[in-house]
Amino acid sequence: MKKIILLGIAILLFAFAPLNAYYPDDYMNASAVKTTDAQILAGAGYCYGVFFTTDATNDVTVDIYDSLTATGTKIVPQFIVTTSANSRAAAVSFDPPVEVSTGIFVDITLGAGTVSYVVYYRTQ
C-alpha cells in the first residue's frame, strides 16, 4: 500500500512540474487599474497588451512608449479606442509581446469623459 501511495505522489509531482517550469509566478503581471497617463514598468521587459473600459461616449487616443515618460520610442503606432453604448470595453494584444528596454509608459488623450485601463506585461 505504501508503494502505491508513493507512486501516486511521484506521478502527481512529475505531472505538474512542467507547469511551474514554463510559467513561473512572475510570468505575466497586470498593472493596477489606471485612469490617467502612467508609468507601468521601469526597466526591460515585454508588453503583452492593454484592456480598456470607457465611459461609452468618448473615444480615447493612446500612445504607448518604451520610456519612463511620454517621450521616446513608441512601441506601437498611436491608436484610437472607439467606444459606444453597446461596446464600452476594448483590448489590444501583442502576439508576440513587444520587447521594451527602458520601460512602459501609457499616454492617454481624452477630450472629455473617463477611461480606465490595465496593462499586461512581464519583466525581463
C-alpha positions in Angstrom: 0.0 0.0 0.0 2.9 2.3 0.8 4.4 1.8 -2.6 1.1 2.7 -4.3 0.8 5.9 -2.3 4.4 6.9 -3.1 3.9 6.1 -6.7 0.8 8.3 -6.8 2.6 11.2 -5.2 5.5 10.8 -7.7 3.2 10.8 -10.6 1.5 14.0 -9.4 4.8 15.7 -8.8 6.1 14.9 -12.3 2.8 15.7 -14.0 2.6 19.2 -12.6 6.4 20.0 -12.6 6.4 21.3 -16.2 3.7 23.9 -15.4 6.0 25.5 -12.8 9.0 25.4 -15.0 7.3 27.1 -18.0 5.0 29.5 -16.2 6.7 30.9 -13.0 4.7 33.2 -10.7 6.1 36.3 -12.4 5.4 35.1 -15.9 2.9 37.9 -16.6 1.9 40.9 -14.4 -1.1 43.2 -14.6 -0.8 46.8 -13.6 -3.2 48.4 -11.2 -6.2 50.0 -12.8 -5.1 53.3 -14.2 -7.3 56.3 -15.3 -4.6 58.7 -16.5 -1.1 58.7 -18.1 1.1 56.3 -16.2 4.5 54.6 -16.0 3.8 50.9 -15.9 7.2 49.4 -15.9 10.7 50.8 -15.2 13.3 48.6 -16.9 13.4 46.0 -19.6 10.5 43.7 -20.2 7.7 42.8 -22.5 4.3 44.4 -23.2 1.5 41.8 -23.8 -1.4 44.2 -24.2 -3.9 46.6 -22.7 -7.5 46.3 -21.7 -9.6 49.5 -21.8 -13.0 50.4 -20.3 -14.5 53.7 -21.4 -17.5 55.9 -20.5 -19.4 54.6 -23.6 -19.4 58.1 -25.1 -15.9 59.4 -25.8 -13.1 57.8 -27.9 -9.7 57.5 -26.3 -6.3 58.2 -28.1 -3.5 56.0 -26.8 0.3 56.2 -27.2 2.5 53.5 -25.6 6.2 54.3 -25.2 9.4 52.3 -24.5 10.2 55.0 -21.9 9.7 56.3 -18.4 7.8 59.3 -19.7 5.6 60.3 -22.7 8.7 60.7 -24.9 11.0 58.5 -26.8 10.2 55.4 -28.9 6.6 54.4 -29.4 6.3 50.7 -29.2 3.2 50.7 -31.5 1.7 53.5 -33.7 -0.9 55.8 -32.0 -4.3 54.2 -31.9 -7.8 55.2 -31.0 -10.0 53.1 -28.7 -13.5 53.6 -30.1 -16.5 53.3 -27.8 -20.2 53.1 -27.9 -23.1 52.3 -25.5 -23.0 48.7 -26.8 -19.2 48.4 -26.5 -17.5 50.0 -23.6 -14.5 47.7 -23.5 -11.7 47.1 -25.9 -8.5 45.1 -25.7 -5.2 45.5 -27.7 -2.9 42.5 -27.5 0.5 41.9 -28.9 1.5 38.4 -30.1 4.4 38.1 -29.9 4.7 40.6 -27.0 6.6 43.8 -27.7 10.1 44.0 -26.1 11.0 47.2 -24.2 14.4 48.2 -22.9 13.6 51.3 -20.9 10.1 50.8 -19.6 6.4 51.1 -20.4 4.6 54.4 -20.3 1.0 54.8 -21.4 -0.2 58.3 -22.6 -3.9 58.7 -22.7 -5.6 61.6 -24.6 -9.2 62.1 -23.7 -11.1 65.3 -24.6 -13.9 64.5 -22.2 -15.3 61.6 -20.3 -13.4 58.8 -18.4 -11.3 55.7 -19.2 -9.7 53.0 -17.1 -7.2 50.5 -18.3 -4.9 47.6 -17.2 -1.6 46.8 -18.9 -0.3 43.2 -19.1 3.5 42.9 -19.0 6.4 40.9 -17.9 9.8 42.0 -16.5 12.9 40.7 -18.1 
